[in-house]
Amino acid sequence: MSKTKKKAEEEKAELEKLSPGERGRREIYDWIQSLMAALIFCVLLFSFCIRLIDVHGPSMMPTLYEGNKMLVSNVFYTPKAGDIVVFRKVDENNEEKALVKRIIATEGQEIKIDFDRGIIYVREPDSEDWTALQEPYIRHVEAKDEFGNDAQKLEPLDKWGFIGPQTVPEGHVFVLGDNRNQSRDSRNSSIGMVDARLIIGKVYAIVYPISEMRWVR
């Protein structure tokens, strides 16, 4: 007989010796112990592994909206282009805020922007070729084509003082909001290239409101 099975039988025999009242109190005590263990686990999980963070402002529309609650984690996370991340930033009032943006480029990559057409170009280290990013997630504006039919076009990017090409420094990322004309991001000197050590985590899911729950790709 294994030790585990023997111990279980001993505990069962011990419970059978108790009166119904004592047995009930014992079961309640065991239930409370299990509940406390689960509570402590949840507290540790949401303190060190997973965080719930609210979306503030329109800068990530139409991907994220004001009031959305995001499930964010940095466990085993390495920044990659295309990821939506939350990072810490101290504002002009010396207050620390959590900002949410999309990573466009990582260390070593070069960035340049065609502001008139709203196109981002990225060049890999040691490459001579620029790649125009395909960004189906950014906000579009209504437009008419040459025949007067409804069409979609990219919003032009406000310059925000960005002069390119620029190379992303080691240990940093270049971030933009999906709602390009209403986003203060790496184009602006007040944000600039973001130190990867300031990244709180990657956004994995929207968990509130319930009607909008989904994984964020």
C-alpha positions in Angstrom: 0.0 0.0 0.0 1.4 3.4 -1.0 2.0 6.0 1.7 -0.6 8.4 0.1 -3.3 5.8 0.1 -2.4 4.7 3.7 -2.6 8.3 4.9 -6.0 8.8 3.2 -7.4 5.8 4.9 -6.0 7.0 8.3 -7.7 10.4 7.8 -11.0 8.7 6.8 -10.9 6.5 9.9 -10.1 9.6 12.1 -13.1 11.4 10.6 -15.4 8.5 11.3 -14.5 8.7 15.0 -15.8 12.2 15.2 -19.3 13.2 16.1 -21.5 14.6 13.3 -21.0 18.1 14.7 -17.3 17.8 14.9 -17.1 16.3 11.5 -19.1 19.3 10.1 -16.8 21.8 11.8 -13.8 19.9 10.4 -15.2 20.0 6.9 -15.9 23.8 7.2 -12.3 24.3 8.4 -10.9 22.3 5.5 -13.1 24.3 3.1 -11.9 27.6 4.5 -8.3 26.5 4.2 -8.8 25.6 0.6 -10.5 29.0 -0.1 -7.7 30.9 1.6 -5.0 29.0 -0.4 -6.9 29.8 -3.7 -7.2 33.5 -2.6 -3.5 33.8 -1.9 -2.7 32.1 -5.2 -4.9 34.6 -7.1 -3.3 37.6 -5.2 0.2 36.4 -6.1 -0.8 35.7 -9.7 -2.3 39.1 -10.3 0.5 40.9 -8.4 3.4 39.3 -10.2 2.2 37.5 -13.3 -1.0 39.0 -14.6 -2.4 42.5 -14.3 -5.8 44.1 -15.2 -5.2 47.6 -16.7 -7.8 50.1 -18.0 -7.6 51.7 -21.4 -7.6 55.5 -21.2 -8.0 57.7 -24.3 -8.6 57.1 -28.0 -5.1 56.4 -29.2 -5.6 52.7 -29.8 -8.9 52.9 -31.5 -10.4 50.9 -33.2 -8.4 48.0 -31.6 -9.0 49.2 -28.0 -11.6 51.6 -26.6 -11.8 53.8 -23.6 -12.9 51.8 -20.6 -11.7 48.4 -21.9 -10.0 46.3 -19.3 -6.9 44.5 -20.6 -5.3 41.3 -19.4 -1.5 42.1 -19.4 1.4 39.9 -18.6 5.2 40.1 -18.9 5.9 36.4 -18.0 8.6 35.1 -20.4 7.9 38.0 -22.6 10.3 39.4 -25.3 9.2 42.5 -27.2 8.2 41.8 -30.8 7.0 44.0 -33.6 3.2 44.0 -33.8 2.6 43.4 -30.1 0.4 45.7 -28.1 2.2 46.6 -24.9 1.7 48.7 -21.8 4.7 50.6 -20.5 5.4 53.1 -17.7 6.0 56.8 -18.6 6.5 59.8 -16.3 4.5 62.8 -17.7 5.2 66.5 -17.5 3.6 66.7 -14.0 6.1 64.1 -12.8 3.3 61.5 -12.5 3.9 58.0 -13.6 1.3 56.7 -16.1 0.7 53.4 -17.9 0.5 53.9 -21.7 -0.7 51.4 -24.2 0.7 51.3 -27.8 1.7 48.9 -30.5 5.4 48.0 -31.1 6.4 48.9 -34.7 10.1 48.2 -34.5 12.6 46.7 -32.1 16.3 47.3 -31.5 18.5 47.6 -34.5 15.7 48.2 -37.0 15.4 51.5 -38.9 12.2 53.5 -39.2 11.1 56.1 -41.7 7.6 57.5 -42.3 5.8 58.7 -45.4 3.5 61.2 -43.7 1.6 62.1 -46.8 0.5 58.6 -47.5 0.5 57.3 -43.8 3.0 54.5 -44.6 5.6 53.2 -42.2 8.8 51.7 -43.6 11.1 49.4 -41.7 14.6 48.3 -42.6 16.3 45.3 -41.0 19.9 45.6 -39.7 22.5 45.1 -42.5 19.8 45.3 -45.2 19.5 47.8 -48.0 15.8 47.2 -48.6 12.9 49.1 -46.9 9.7 47.2 -46.2 6.3 49.0 -46.1 4.3 47.7 -43.2 0.9 46.3 -43.9 -1.3 47.6 -41.1 -4.9 46.5 -41.3 -5.4 47.4 -37.7 -5.0 51.2 -38.0 -7.9 53.6 -38.1 -9.2 54.6 -41.5 -11.2 57.5 -42.6 -14.1 57.7 -45.0 -13.3 58.8 -48.5 -14.6 58.7 -52.1 -12.8 57.2 -55.0 -12.4 58.8 -58.4 -15.9 57.5 -59.4 -17.6 58.9 -56.3 -17.9 55.5 -54.6 -17.3 54.9 -51.0 -13.7 54.0 -50.3 -11.3 53.8 -47.4 -8.0 55.5 -47.1 -5.3 55.7 -44.5 -5.2 58.8 -42.3 -2.1 60.8 -42.9 0.3 60.8 -39.9 0.8 64.0 -38.0 4.6 64.6 -37.9 4.9 65.3 -34.1 8.4 66.4 -34.8 9.7 63.0 -36.0 12.6 63.2 -38.5 13.7 59.9 -40.0 15.2 57.6 -40.8 15.9 56.6 -37.2 17.5 53.5 -35.8 16.0 51.9 -32.7 18.7 51.8 -30.0 19.7 48.6 -28.2 17.2 47.6 -25.5 14.4 49.9 -26.9 11.3 49.7 -29.0 9.5 52.2 -31.3 5.8 52.4 -30.6 2.7 54.0 -32.3 -0.9 54.2 -31.5 -3.4 52.6 -33.9 -5.3 55.8 -34.1 -2.4 57.7 -35.6 -3.7 61.2 -35.6 -4.8 61.0 -32.0 -1.8 59.3 -30.4 1.2 60.7 -28.6 3.9 58.1 -29.2 7.5 57.5 -30.4 7.0 60.2 -33.0 6.9 62.7 -30.2 10.1 63.6 -28.3 8.2 63.4 -25.0 7.8 59.7 -25.6 10.6 58.8 -28.0 12.1 55.3 -28.2 10.8 53.3 -25.2 13.2 51.5 -22.9 12.1 47.8 -23.0 12.7 47.7 -19.2 9.7 50.0 -18.8 7.3 47.6 -20.5 4.8 46.3 -17.9 3.7 43.6 -20.2 2.0 42.5 -23.4 -1.8 42.9 -23.9 -3.3 39.4 -24.3 -7.0 39.9 -24.0 -9.9 42.3 -23.4 -11.9 41.0 -20.4 -14.4 43.9 -19.9 -17.0 44.8 -21.0 -18.2 41.2 -21.3 -19.7 41.9 -24.7 -16.2 42.8 -26.0 -14.2 39.9 -24.4 -11.7 38.6 -26.9 -8.0 37.7 -27.4 -5.9 40.5 -28.8 -3.8 39.4 -31.7 
